[in-house]
Amino acid sequence: MKISIFGLGYVGTVSAGCFAKDGHKVIGVDPVQAKVDLINQGRTPIIEKDIGEIIEEVVQAGRLCATSNATEAVNETEISFVCVGTPSQLNGSLDLKYVRRVCEKIGLAIKDKRVRHVVVIRSTILPGTMRTVVMPTLEKCSGKKVGKDFGVCNNPEFLREGTAVYDFHHPPKTVIGETDKLSGDLLASLYEKMDAVTVHTDLETAEMIKYVDNAWHALKIGFANEMGNICKTLGIDGHRVMDIFCQDTKLNISSSYLKPGFAFGGSCLPKDLRALTYKARRMDLDLPILNAILPSNRRQIERGIQMVMEKGNKKVGVLGFSFKAGTDDLRESPIVEVIERLIGKGYDLRLYDRNVNLASLVGANRDYILNHIPHISKLMVESLDEVLSYADTLVIGNGDPEFRTILDQVNPEQVVVDIVRITETQSSDRKYDGICW
């Protein structure tokens, strides 16, 4: 394929060299003449393992050259990658002037181009930027329509400095946000020989992925450092502890606990976090990440309460109120806090959970209900139908399979607030509202 790459910095140079190494004809575009000259001399403008040898090889083979002429590059290629920087401004926002400037040049270039062109944004941009900056700029400067006269995709990169060449050919995933299938398929064909899952999705999801990845990586580093600081103070080898931690790929290094939903609860997580942060305070350790977890959890409870209140109905039914499905444990159940807060605000509730039956409860759970939340026991009913026939707002409190068909059972006047994602079905109907979807 014939490819033009705008921006010969870190991402652009690696992408240009690696695409050319794969056999494509690549034209690099940059306003800095020194970078253009280096590429045309077979030399790399960046320091990165293996890229110098690759640039030299593909330039000598005639598969890579560089220019400062955007129109020439667009006219001679089928697809353009935008790999310019998006640096932070003083307030933390992104400076999009380079993205906007390149889109203006590409738009002007495709204005008179008869063959359909595809523009791919590889720069890291916040969700919404494609639709509010990139597409309007391209359309304004070209006089053409996205999806009809030319294609637009978002294709975030996952390159680590020091291993970027390896990462290019062995990506963890290939994400393609597309405006139309034709453009997405053309872009995907560039990656078809790579051993990685390819995900076609909407533009906003593709834009968001890079931020989720990097925030998670930053959080992992901060979490490991805070744990290491605790271990160091206690005379424990932090590396040995984390080595054991990482051997658990079922719960720790896995997708477990990484689906958005409601707050956590139960007899373990809140208690152990409080104990650990208390111990850290006694040792004069400042651990902002660990100390922020419980307050963040409380914010999610507040969010759930607000969602119920916004529906404007006083009759509320809660389906599932143990801290998770398949258990009768109510200790520190976040949905119990929601129930108590709603009672205090004058709401009339009915509660149903087939695993929570006062007559069959024994030990700590029975004691907890009778001595800590006796007012809640009076609101419990014995069947799902009793709640359905009473409430105007239904709250899905845990993921019990019994509630999976609830959307088929409600009447047109009832509203469902789902805090666990009981169904994968997304509804734009205002009668259904998910807490994070």
SVG drawing of the C-alpha trace seen along z (x, -y; Angstrom):
<svg xmlns="http://www.w3.org/2000/svg" viewBox="-49 -27 71 48">
<polyline fill="none" stroke="black" stroke-width="0.4" points="0.0,0.0 1.1,-3.6 1.1,-5.4 1.9,-9.0 2.8,-9.6 2.5,-13.2 4.9,-13.9 8.3,-12.3 8.7,-12.3 8.8,-9.2 5.5,-7.5 5.7,-8.7 9.3,-7.6 8.7,-4.1 5.5,-3.7 7.1,-4.9 10.1,-2.6 8.1,0.5 5.4,0.1 8.2,-0.3 9.9,2.8 6.7,4.7 6.9,3.9 4.7,0.7 5.7,-2.4 5.9,-5.2 6.3,-9.0 7.1,-10.8 5.9,-14.4 7.3,-17.0 7.7,-20.8 11.1,-20.5 13.6,-20.2 16.3,-18.7 14.1,-15.6 13.2,-15.3 16.9,-15.4 17.8,-12.8 15.2,-10.4 16.2,-10.9 19.8,-10.3 18.8,-6.9 19.2,-8.2 16.8,-8.2 15.7,-11.5 15.0,-9.7 16.9,-7.3 15.2,-4.0 16.4,-0.4 16.6,1.1 14.9,-1.8 18.2,-3.2 19.0,0.0 15.5,0.2 15.4,-3.4 18.7,-2.8 17.5,0.4 14.1,-0.8 15.5,-4.1 18.1,-2.3 15.4,0.1 13.3,-2.9 10.4,-2.2 10.7,-5.2 11.3,-8.9 10.4,-12.2 9.1,-15.6 7.7,-18.8 5.1,-19.0 1.8,-17.7 -0.2,-17.9 2.5,-15.9 2.4,-13.2 -1.4,-12.9 -1.7,-12.8 0.8,-9.9 -0.7,-7.8 -4.0,-6.0 -3.9,-6.5 -2.5,-9.2 -1.5,-8.7 -1.4,-11.7 1.3,-11.1 1.9,-14.6 2.3,-15.5 -0.6,-16.6 1.3,-18.2 -0.2,-19.4 -1.1,-23.0 -0.7,-24.7 -4.2,-23.8 -3.7,-20.1 -5.7,-20.3 -4.3,-19.1 -2.8,-21.5 -4.4,-20.4 -2.8,-23.0 -0.5,-20.4 -3.4,-18.0 -5.6,-20.9 -2.8,-22.2 -2.1,-18.8 -5.8,-18.2 -6.0,-21.5 -3.2,-20.5 -4.6,-17.1 -8.1,-18.6 -6.7,-21.0 -4.8,-18.2 -7.8,-15.9 -10.0,-18.8 -9.1,-18.1 -8.1,-14.4 -10.4,-12.2 -9.5,-9.0 -11.0,-8.3 -8.5,-8.9 -8.5,-7.6 -7.2,-9.8 -6.0,-7.9 -5.4,-9.8 -2.7,-8.0 -2.0,-10.9 -3.4,-10.5 -6.6,-12.6 -9.4,-12.8 -12.8,-11.3 -14.9,-13.7 -11.9,-15.2 -12.4,-13.3 -16.0,-14.7 -15.4,-18.2 -11.9,-19.0 -10.6,-16.4 -13.7,-15.7 -15.0,-19.3 -11.5,-20.6 -11.1,-18.0 -14.6,-18.7 -14.2,-22.5 -10.8,-22.4 -11.7,-19.8 -15.3,-20.7 -16.1,-17.0 -18.1,-14.7 -16.6,-12.2 -17.8,-8.7 -18.9,-9.5 -16.0,-11.3 -13.2,-10.3 -12.7,-8.1 -11.6,-8.8 -10.3,-6.3 -8.8,-6.5 -6.0,-4.1 -4.3,-4.6 -0.7,-3.3 0.6,-1.2 4.4,-1.7 6.8,-1.8 10.0,-3.8 12.9,-1.4 10.8,1.5 8.8,-0.4 9.8,1.6 9.0,4.9 5.7,3.4 4.8,2.3 5.0,5.8 3.7,7.5 0.9,5.1 -1.3,6.2 -4.2,5.3 -5.1,3.3 -7.9,0.8 -9.7,-0.7 -12.3,-3.4 -14.1,-3.8 -16.6,-6.1 -17.3,-3.5 -16.5,0.1 -14.6,-0.5 -12.1,-2.7 -11.8,-0.5 -11.2,2.6 -8.5,0.8 -6.7,-0.2 -7.1,3.3 -5.4,4.8 -2.1,3.2 -2.1,5.2 -3.5,8.5 -0.2,10.4 0.3,9.3 -0.4,11.7 -2.9,9.6 -6.6,9.2 -8.1,6.5 -11.1,4.6 -13.3,2.5 -15.3,0.0 -16.7,-3.6 -14.5,-6.6 -15.1,-7.6 -14.3,-4.2 -11.0,-4.1 -10.1,-7.5 -10.7,-6.5 -8.8,-3.2 -5.3,-4.9 -6.3,-6.9 -7.7,-3.9 -4.4,-2.0 -2.1,-4.8 -4.1,-5.6 -4.1,-1.9 -0.3,-1.7 0.2,-4.8 -2.1,-3.4 -0.2,-0.1 3.1,-1.8 1.8,-4.0 0.1,-1.1 3.2,1.1 5.3,-1.8 2.9,-2.4 2.9,1.3 6.7,1.3 6.8,-1.7 4.7,0.2 6.8,3.3 10.1,1.4 8.9,-0.2 7.8,3.2 11.2,4.8 9.6,6.9 11.0,7.3 8.5,5.5 9.7,7.3 9.2,10.7 5.7,9.7 4.8,8.4 6.3,11.4 3.9,13.6 1.1,11.2 1.7,11.4 1.6,15.2 -2.2,14.9 -3.4,14.5 -7.0,15.6 -7.8,12.5 -4.8,10.1 -3.3,9.9 -6.5,10.5 -9.8,8.9 -11.4,9.7 -12.8,6.6 -12.2,4.4 -15.8,4.0 -17.4,0.7 -20.4,0.9 -21.3,0.2 -19.3,-0.2 -17.5,2.8 -18.6,4.1 -18.6,7.2 -16.6,8.3 -13.1,8.2 -12.3,5.3 -13.5,2.4 -12.1,3.9 -8.7,4.8 -8.3,1.4 -9.1,-0.4 -6.6,1.8 -3.8,1.3 -4.2,-2.5 -4.5,-2.8 -1.2,-0.8 0.4,-3.1 -0.7,-6.2 0.8,-4.8 4.1,-4.5 3.8,-8.1 3.5,-6.9 1.6,-9.1 -0.2,-6.8 -2.5,-8.9 -3.6,-6.1 -4.6,-3.6 -6.2,-6.4 -8.3,-7.5 -9.9,-4.1 -12.6,-4.2 -13.6,-7.8 -13.8,-6.9 -16.0,-3.9 -18.3,-6.2 -18.6,-8.5 -20.0,-5.6 -22.6,-5.0 -23.6,-8.7 -23.9,-8.3 -26.3,-5.4 -28.4,-7.3 -28.5,-10.3 -29.6,-8.2 -32.6,-6.8 -33.6,-10.3 -33.4,-11.8 -36.2,-9.4 -38.7,-11.3 -40.6,-8.3 -41.2,-7.7 -42.0,-4.0 -38.8,-2.1 -38.1,1.6 -34.7,3.0 -33.9,6.4 -30.9,7.9 -29.3,6.3 -26.7,8.6 -23.2,7.3 -23.0,9.6 -25.2,12.2 -25.1,15.8 -24.5,14.7 -26.7,13.7 -24.0,11.4 -25.3,7.9 -22.3,6.6 -21.0,3.4 -23.3,4.0 -23.2,0.7 -26.8,1.3 -27.9,1.4 -26.5,-2.1 -28.5,-3.2 -31.6,-1.7 -31.0,-3.4 -30.3,-6.8 -33.5,-6.5 -35.6,-5.6 -34.2,-8.6 -35.2,-10.8 -38.8,-9.6 -38.9,-7.0 -41.2,-4.0 -39.3,-0.8 -39.8,2.9 -36.8,5.2 -36.4,8.7 -33.4,11.0 -34.0,14.7 -30.7,15.4 -31.7,13.1 -34.5,14.7 -34.7,13.7 -36.2,17.0 -33.3,19.0 -30.4,16.7 -28.2,17.6 -25.1,16.3 -23.5,13.0 -25.9,12.2 -29.0,12.7 -27.4,10.6 -26.5,7.9 -30.1,7.5 -31.8,7.7 -29.3,5.4 -28.0,3.0 -30.7,2.7 -34.0,3.9 -36.0,1.3 -34.8,3.0 -36.1,6.4 -39.6,5.0 -39.4,3.9 -38.4,7.4 -40.9,9.3 -40.9,12.9 -41.2,12.7 -40.0,10.7 -43.6,10.2 -44.4,8.3 -41.8,5.7 -42.8,5.5 -46.4,4.9 -45.5,2.1 -42.5,0.0 -42.3,-2.8 -38.5,-2.7 -36.7,0.6 -33.1,0.8 -31.0,3.9 -28.8,4.3 -26.8,7.4 -26.2,9.7 -28.5,12.6 -29.5,14.5 -33.1,14.2 -33.0,10.5 -31.6,11.0 -35.0,10.8 -36.3,7.9 -36.5,5.6 -39.0,7.9 -41.2,7.9 -41.5,4.2 -44.4,2.2 -44.1,-0.9 -44.4,-3.3 -41.6,-1.7 -38.0,-2.9 -35.0,-0.6 -31.8,-1.7 -29.1,0.9 -25.9,0.7 -24.5,4.1 -25.3,4.5 -27.7,7.3 -27.9,7.4 -25.5,6.6 -28.3,4.9 -27.8,1.2 -30.9,-0.8 -31.3,-4.5 -34.8,-4.3 -35.0,-6.7 -36.8,-3.9 -33.5,-2.1 -30.4,-3.7 -27.0,-2.0 -24.6,-3.5 -21.6,-3.4 -23.1,-2.6"/>
</svg>
